[in-house]
Amino acid sequence: MNEQRIGKILIVDDNEDLLKAAKIFLKRHFAQVDTETNPDLLPILTHNENYDVILLDMNFTKDVSSGQEGFYWLDRILELDPSAVVVLITAYGDVNLAVRAIKEGATDFVLKPWENERLLATLNSALQLRQKKLEVNLLKDQKQTLQQDIDNKFKDIIGQSPAMQKVFETIERVAATDANVLILGENGTGKELIARAIHRNSRRSREAFVGVDLGSITNTLFESELFGHKKGSFTDAKEDRAGRFEQAHKGTLFLDEIGNLPLPLQAKLLAALQNRQVTRVGANRPVDVNIRLISATNMPVYNMVYDNTFRQDLLYRINTIEITLPPLRERVEDIPLLADHFIGYYSKKYNKDIRKASEPLIKRMTKYHWPGNIRELQHSIERAVIMSNHNVLQPEDLFLQKMGQPEKSEENVSLEHLNIEDVERILIRKALQKHNGHITRAAEELGLTRSSLYRRLEKYGL
């Protein structure tokens, strides 16, 4: 008798005596053995429980010898769960049918009456196959996430300023631990790059880094996205899917914009972090997860705790170590390095022969306050590279917001006295200010493509 029994077995056969005998024998060897005489209940049974092996009779009373019922239910099981492992029960004279069924997706077959030891060996082999299938499915999800990590444009953090040196020192100290890390900083300061750096220098670096933008996930999709779902659990659930927690198993889970999470969802997240378990939508059994958690936000979470809009217990859970990223205006020494990096990247991308930024442009950039931080710098240089006709970028090539300029007059002008171009200019300026110079987001809010917005920026001299 096994000291530690594993595996969940379902036996479906219309012979109740056979079911009783099989259950008495198998429950000594497996963690759970369920039996059922009615195959019509298979969809419900497989929805409520993740069986490792399904032992299925080929012939039920409706269809005594042809095996067609067995083929029908084999197809249904594999449709409900493509990774299901099905072992067929068949009589000696139906061996040819069983061989055909294996070609159509069955794993193995047993002849009845069976020898207990042979049945046990067959089920143990099937159980190992099931575990391999589940591992392969999880690896596929993790591979996709890892590939996205490999394809990430800017993997290295650029900076030599004293403020960034302090950040690097903190990364070195915390990376080797499994401590939860909370990264604070304004939009565009590079919080995700810091999270990736922590992961790459950790003991989990060979496993997946899985990032989730909580600010972009709707409340209705939160559980499905983070915890996964079973096929058929809602309208668009066309297949079983591992959530971000499972994809990050043994690796790092990065929860960006955690400050935007509503209170009810904060409670669900806290429960998953405390228990280190998640339950897929539509499933009944939880799955253990082993993750290293890194979170980030630009929100004033401590003030939010005081205002009861962020759970204090969740804040304690996520910020064992806290890293605050300086805004770009507090690390101006790094602006020339960042500018060179982005000029090199976008010159190659757009096949332009632009070598560097001129000294007057560097001086202008170091005096600018960069409300959108590194992200604004990146998009400003991308636009400059696209629009410039120079080999060295000049001050006039770079679009920078003119803060404190025509806002006052624009706010007080009646729309009755403006033509369409005046209105468009004001809307574009306001969209850019709202999104801190982020061209893509401003274009989305205005209902324009990036190229259309760039043309209007050129047209209006913005």
N, C-alpha and C positions, 0 to 999 in steps of 0.2 A: 504493500500500500504506500502510495506517494505521501511524503510528509507535507509537501506543499503542492496542492492540486491547482492546476490552472486550466483554462479553456472552458468555453460554454458550448454545449452540444444541444442541438434540437433534432429529435427523431420524429418523422412524420410517416405513419403507417396505419392502415385500417385494422390491423390485427392487435387487439388490446393485450393479449397474452404475450405477444412478442415485445410490445412496448414495456410491459412490466418487467419482463426478464432482462431486457437490455438496460433499463434504468437501474435495476438492482445491481447489475454488474458494473456499469460505467460510472455510477456516482461515487464509487470507491477510487476512481482514477482522475476524475475531472471536477472542476469547481462547481459546475452547474450542468444538470441534465434535465431538459424539458421534453415532454412528449405530447403528441397531438395526433388524433385520428382523422381530423377533417382538414384536407389540404386547402380548402377555401379560406382558412384563417391564416395562411402563410403571410399575406401582405401585412396583416395587423401584428403578427408575432415578430416579423423581421423589422417592423417599424419601431416596436417598443423595446427591442433588445438587439444588441450586436452579437450575433452568434458567430463563433469561430468556425464551426463545422455544422452543416445541415445534412443529416442522414435521411434520405428521401426514397420511399418506395416507388418503384416504377409503375406498378399496377394497383389501382384501387378498385373498389367493388363496381364502379360504373364502367370500368373498362378492364376486364380481367386479364387479358393476355397480350394486347397489342403494344402496351407501353406508351401509348399516346398521351395519357394523363401525366406520366412521368416527364415526357418531353415538354409538355405544356408548362408544368410547374418549374422545371429546370429553367426554361426561358424566362418565366416571370421572376424567379429568384435573382437571376443574373441581371435582369432589367432593373430590379429594385436596388441591387447592390452588385456592381460589376466585379468587385473583389471578393464576392462570396465564394466559399469552398463547399461544394456539394458532393457527397458520396452517395451513390445509388445503391438501393437494396433490390436485388433481383434474384429470380429463381435460376436454376442451372440451365434450363432450356432457353433463357433469354440473354445469354452471354453476348450474342451478336448485337442485340439492342443496346446493351450496356456499352459495348465498344463504340457504337455509333454515338451514344450520348456523350462519351468522353471527347469525341471529335467536336461535339457541339458545346463543350464548355464544362462538363462534369470533371471532377478531379480524379475519382476512382470509383470502384464498385465492390460490393461484398455479396457473396452468394449466401442465400438462406436455405437451410439452417446453417448458421455460421459457427466457427470455432471462436471462442471468446478471445483467445490470445491473438488470433489473426485479425479479428475485428479491432482489438485494442491497438495493434501495430498499424493498421490502416488509418485509424483515427488520429494517432499520434503523428503520423507522416502528414496527414491533411492539416493538422493543427500547425505544424511547422511551416507548411506552405502558406496558410492564412497569415501567420505572423510576418513572413517575407513579403507578402502582397501589401500588407499595411505599411511596412517599412518602406517599400518602393513608392507607394503613394505619397507618404510623407516626404521622402527624399525628392520627389518630383516638385512638390510645393517649395521645398527649401532650395532646390536648384534654381528655380525661377527667381526666387528672392536673391540668391547669391549672384546670379547673372546680372540682376538689376544693380547690385552693389558694385560689380566689376565695371559695369558700363557708366557708373557715376562719373560726371565730367571732372569735378574738382575734388579729388580724394585728399589732397594734402592741404594743411592749414598754412596760410602764408602770413608771416608776421614776425618781427624781431623787436617790437616795442617792449618796454618794461611791463606794460599791462598784460601783453600776451605771454611774456615769459612766466608770469605768475600763473597764468592758466595752464601752460605746459607743465609746470611743476606739480600742479594739482592733478593733472591727468596721469603723470608718472606715478604718483602716490596711490591713486585710487584704482587705476586700471587693473592691477593684478588681483584686486579683491573682487568680491561679488556684491559689494555694497550698492544699494540703490542710489542713483545720482539724479539730482534735479538741476537742470541748466536754465538759468534766468538770463534774459537779455532782450533788447529791443528787436523788432522785426528786422531781418536782414543781417544780423550780426554773425551768423554762421553756427547756430546751435546744433544743427544736424551734423555738420563737419566735426564738431567736438565730440558728439555722441559716437560717430564712426571711429574717431581716433581712440576713444576709450575702448571700444570693442576690438580694434585691431591690435591693441597692446595688452589685451586680456588673455586669460587662459582659454577663453571661448572663441578665439580669433578664427579657428578653423570651421566654426559652425556659422549658422545664418545670423545676419543682422537684419532684423525685420522692422521697418519703419511704418508708423501709422500716423496720418494727419487727422487728429481727432476733430479738428475744426471743420473738416470737409465731410465728415460722416454724419448722415442724418440719424435722428433718434431711432427710426424704425429699422435701420440697417446696422446699428451699433453691435448688437449681440451676434448677428450673422458674421459681420466683418471680423470681430475680435475673437469670438468663440467658435465660429464655424456653423455649419448646418447639415442636416440630413436631407437626402434627396426627397423632394415632395413636401418638405416642411412648410413651404410657402410657394406662391405662384411661379417665381423665377428660379426656384431651387431645382435645377435639372439634373444635378448630380451631387453626391456627397462632397463636401469641401471642408478642408481644415482651415480654421480661423488663424489669425495672426499669432495668437498665443501658441498654438500647436506648431505653426511654421517656425517659430522661434525656439522650439524645444532644444535645450542644451546650448542655445546661443543667447543673443541679446535682443530684447524687445524695446524699441524706441517709440515712446508715446509723445508726439509733438502736439503743441497747442492744447495741453491738458487743462489749462485754465478755462478753456471754452466749453468744457463738459458740463451739462446740466446736472443738478443735484441727484435726480433719480438714477442717472447713468453712473455718477460717481459712486453710488452705493454698490452697483453691480460690479464695477471695476474693483472696488475695495475688497469685495467678497472673493473675487478671483485671485487677487494678490495675496490675501490672507491665507486662503486654503490651498493656493498653488494648484488649483483644479479648475477646469472649465467644462461646461456641458453644452454640446452643440445644440442649436435650435432644432427641435423635433426629436431629440434624443432624450433618454432617461438616465443614462449613466454618465458620470463625470469622467474626465480624462486628466490624469496627472500631467503637469507641465513643470519643466525645470528651466527657468529663464533668469537672465540678469536684466533688471529694469533700469532704463534711463528715460527720464521725462524732461520736457522742456516747455517753457511758456514765456510770453512777453507780458503776461497779465500780472498785476500786483496781488499775488496769491495771499500774502499775509493780511492785506487789507480786506480781501475777499472773505477770509476766515472770520475776521471781525464783523463783516457785514452779513455773515451766514449765507454766503453764496458759494463757498468752497469748504468742504468738510475738513475739519481739523485733523481727524484721525487718518484721512487719506493723505494729507500733507505730511504728517509724521511718517507715514509708510513710504512715501516716494523720495524724501529728501534726507537720507542718511548722510550723504555728502552733497554740498551745494556749490555750484560753480556759477559765478556771475560774469557774463561776457561784457567787455567794455564796448560802447558804441564807437563807430569809426572816428568821430570827432575827438575822441580821447586817445586815439592811437594814430595820429596823423603821420608818424614816422613810417607807418606801413603802407601809406597810400601809393608811393612810387613803386613799391614791390608788387602790390595788387594790380596797379595799372599796367605794368609790364607783362604780368601774367595774362590778364584778360586781352591785351592787345595781341600778344602772341597767339592765344587760342583763337580769337575771332578772325585774325588775319589769315590763319590757316583754314578756318572753316569757310570763309567767304572768298578765299583765293585772292587776297589783297596783299600788296607789298608795302605794308606799314610796319615800321621797325620799332618805333617808340613814341613817347609823348615828349613834346618840346618842354623846355624849362619854364617858359611862361605858363603853359598849360598845367604843369606840375604845381607851380606856385598857386595858380587859381584853384586847383583841386584841394590843396592843403588848407586854403582859407575858407573853403565852402563847408557848411555844417553837416551835410549828408544826412538828412532825416530818414532816408531809406537805407542807410548804412552800406554794407558791402554789396548788397543786392542792387541798390540804386547805382552804385559805381559800376557794377558789372553791366547793367542794362544801358547806362549812359555811354560806356565805351563800345558796347556792341553797336549802338546806333551810330556812334562817331565813325567806327570802322566802315560800316556800310555806306555812309554818306560822304566820307572824306575823299578828296582827290589828291591828298598829300602823302608823301612817304613818312612824314613825321606829323603826328596829330598836333593841331594848333588849337588855341583857346576857342576860336570860333567854331571848331568842329564839335565841341562838346555842349550838349544841352544840359543846363542846370536850372533848377527852379529858382525863380526870383522871389524869394520869400519876403513878405512885408511890402510888396509892391502893389499892383493894381487891385488887390482884394477889396480895399475900402470903397473905391469908386465903383467896382463891379457890383458889390452888394447893394449899393444905393441907387443903381440905375434901373429905371422902369423898363420892363421888357417891351413896352409899347413903342419905345423909341429906338429899338435895336433891330437891325436886319439879321437875316439868318446866319451870316458869317460871324457877326458879333456874338450871337448866342452860342454858336458852335465853339468859338474860341474860349468863351468863359467855361462852358461845360468840360472841355478838354482839360483846361487848366485845373479845374476843381477835381476832376477824376484823377489826374496825376498827383495832386497834392494829397488826396485821400489815400492813395495807394503808394505814397512815398516814392514816386517816380517809377514804379513797377509797370512797365509798358504792357505786358500781357494782361494783368488784372484790370488796368485802366481800359484797355481795348474791350475786354469782355463786358465790363459794366456799361460802356458806351454802345455796345452792340456792333463793334467794328472788328475787322481783322487787324493783326499787328501791322501789316503792310499799309492798310488804309490809314491807321493812326499815324504811322511814320510820315505818310504823305501830307497829312494835315498839319503835323508838327512843323514840317518844312515850309508848308504854305503860309502858316501864321507866324513863323519865326519863333516858335516856342522851344 
